[in-house]
Amino acid sequence: MSLAIQIRQNGGPEEMQLVDIQVGDPGPGEVRISHRAIGLNFIDVYQRTGLYPSAMPLTLGMEASGVVEAVGEGVAHLRVGDRVAYASNPPGSYSTERVMPARCVCRLPDAISFETGAAMMLKGMTAQYLLKKTLPVEGLHRGDAVLFHAAAGGVGLIACQWARALGLELIATAGSDAKCQLALANGAAHAINYRTEDFAARVKEITGGKGVKVVYDSVGKDTWEKSLDCLRPFGLMASFGNASGPVPPFAPASLGARGGLYVTRQTLFVHMATREATQAMADDLFAVVESGQVKIHIDQRYPLREVQQAHRDLEARKTTGCTILTLD
Ligand SMILES: NC(=O)c1ccc[n+]([C@@H]2O[C@H](COP(=O)([O-])OP(=O)(O)OC[C@H]3O[C@@H](n4cnc5c(N)ncnc54)[C@H](OP(=O)(O)O)[C@@H]3O)[C@@H](O)[C@H]2O)c1
C-alpha cells in the first residue's frame, strides 16, 4: 500500500485528498520506487485545475527521489537499492511508493541528497534544455543578453546560476523587490520588478536599445505581448509556461513587423524522448550541481499531507526557489 495525493475531479487545492492506493510489482520496463522526497512544480497546478487535462482519478506529481525496491524485466540501468531521482510522465510522484516506467529514472550521485534530487530534476533539466538547446538562429555566446521571467522561482533560480556559469548576461524579472535581490544574488546581471516597472522599457535601456537574443517566458498571458518588444531582430521568443494563464492567439504578421522574430513553445518531455537523451541532460545537471556552480535552493518544505497549503502558496506567488513535499 502507498499513501498518495489524488484528485477525483479538476478544481482548487481542496480537491487533493490523501488516499491509500495499491502498489503492485513492476512490469516489463518498470521499477517500484520507495520515495524519500517529492518535488512540487507549477505543472502540478495545471494538472489539478484541468488546464492540462488528465484521466481521473489522478495521483499528481511529476518529480521525486527515492530508492529502487523492485526492477521489472528488461530494465538494465537500475538495480534494487539504487538511490534515484526523476522527472517523468505519467504523474504519480505525490505518493510514498509507486510503480513507474524506468526510462526516465536516473541514478542519483552519492554527493546529491534525496531532498536536492527531488527538488531539481524537473526544474534543472528544464533550465538545461532552455539555455543549451533552445537557441536563437545565431546561437548563444558569452556576453549575450537574455531575458528570463519569474527568475526567483524554481526553474528561475537555477537558470540564473547556470546562465552566469555560461557567461550570459541574464536580465531577470520577478514580482517583488526581495525576489529581484534573490535573482541578483544568484547570478542575474540585472533584475526588474515587473509588478512596478515597465519591463520592456527597462530591457531596452539595459541593452542600449538593442534588445535581447532570447526571452524565456513561463508567465504566459501577462508577459507575452511586452516580451516580444524586448527582442532584437531575429530574436527568439521561447514560451514554456502559463503561470498567469495561457498565451492569447497572436498574428504571425506582428513577428515580421517586430524584426523577423522566431517563436517556439517548448516542453521538457519532448527533450526526454529517449533514455539516452534524459540521461545526458541529467548528467549535465548533476555535473553543474556537483561543481557548486548551481546550488539548489529548497526554500519551502511541506509534509505531503499539507500539499493543499503548498499549492496555495505556489499559486499566490509566495514561494521562491524550489519546494519539496516531505515524507515523515
Ligand atoms: N515547458 C516546460 O518544459 C516547463 C518545465 C518546467 C516548468 N515550466 C514552467 O516554468 C514556470 C516555473 O515553474 P516552477 O515550478 O519553477 O514555478 P515557480 O517559478 O517557482 O512559480 C511560478 C512563478 O511564476 C510567477 N508568476 C507570474 N504571474 C503569476 C501568476 N498570475 N500566478 C502565479 N505565479 C505567477 C511568480 O513569480 P513572481 O512573483 O516573481 O512573478 C511565481 O512564483 C511555470 O510556468 C511552469 O509551468 C515549464
The ligand as a Gaussian input file, in Angstrom:
#p B3LYP/6-31G(d) Opt

LIG

0 1
 N        7.582000      23.664000     -20.563000
 C        8.403000      23.096000     -19.712000
 O        9.186000      22.221000     -20.092000
 C        8.403000      23.515000     -18.283000
 C        9.104000      22.767000     -17.338000
 C        9.161000      23.254000     -16.018000
 C        8.474000      24.405000     -15.674000
 N        7.765000      25.057000     -16.629000
 C        7.067000      26.308000     -16.308000
 O        8.013000      27.195000     -15.743000
 C        7.377000      28.012000     -14.775000
 C        8.147000      27.916000     -13.488000
 O        7.874000      26.663000     -12.874000
 P        8.220000      26.433000     -11.349000
 O        7.623000      25.132000     -10.978000
 O        9.665000      26.678000     -11.121000
 O        7.356000      27.596000     -10.627000
 P        7.854000      28.942000      -9.931000
 O        8.634000      29.742000     -10.924000
 O        8.532000      28.616000      -8.663000
 O        6.483000      29.664000      -9.620000
 C        5.820000      30.362000     -10.612000
 C        6.164000      31.840000     -10.552000
 O        5.538000      32.486000     -11.660000
 C        5.364000      33.842000     -11.342000
 N        4.023000      34.318000     -11.737000
 C        3.781000      35.354000     -12.551000
 N        2.472000      35.552000     -12.677000
 C        1.861000      34.623000     -11.915000
 C        0.501000      34.352000     -11.624000
 N       -0.505000      35.078000     -12.150000
 N        0.214000      33.338000     -10.783000
 C        1.204000      32.600000     -10.259000
 N        2.509000      32.813000     -10.493000
 C        2.851000      33.830000     -11.317000
 C        5.566000      34.001000      -9.835000
 O        6.825000      34.654000      -9.623000
 P        6.843000      36.269000      -9.464000
 O        6.090000      36.602000      -8.236000
 O        8.277000      36.580000      -9.389000
 O        6.176000      36.798000     -10.709000
 C        5.636000      32.563000      -9.334000
 O        6.441000      32.423000      -8.196000
 C        5.923000      27.558000     -14.714000
 O        5.139000      28.370000     -15.564000
 C        5.990000      26.148000     -15.253000
 O        4.789000      25.726000     -15.803000
 C        7.714000      24.633000     -17.912000

